[in-house]
Amino acid sequence: MSVERQDGAAAGDKGQAAVEVAIALPIVVVVVLGLVQIGVAIRNEVAVELAAREGARAASVSAAPSDTAARAARRAVDLPIGVDTAVSGDVVAVTVTYTDHTSVPIIGHLLGPVTHSATVSMSREPP
């Protein structure tokens, strides 16, 4: 039989909220960190796609497409990207890659590095 306190709680329930928080808090923290890591990965994917578009556009109007594509792609984003340019007839294709070393605590160690890659092809225009 439990003894009722003046506030309506049973005498044996003291500290129950602290135990529930101690159980739930690590789960909530891991979920929030996972969402942050997903946001960072999406941002990096969009940045890689932007760099590929910028590089392809610059290469399509340049007499030296490889150098121009690399400069334009690197200027577009602030990431250590790799840029590869292929010219085939009237088409130039620029491939941008970036290896994202997941850096969010706890989650980053579970996922490992993620490689983002984007390829954009454009018709060459006379310089």
Order of alpha helices (4+ residues) and beta strands (2+ residues): alpha-alpha-beta-beta-alpha-beta
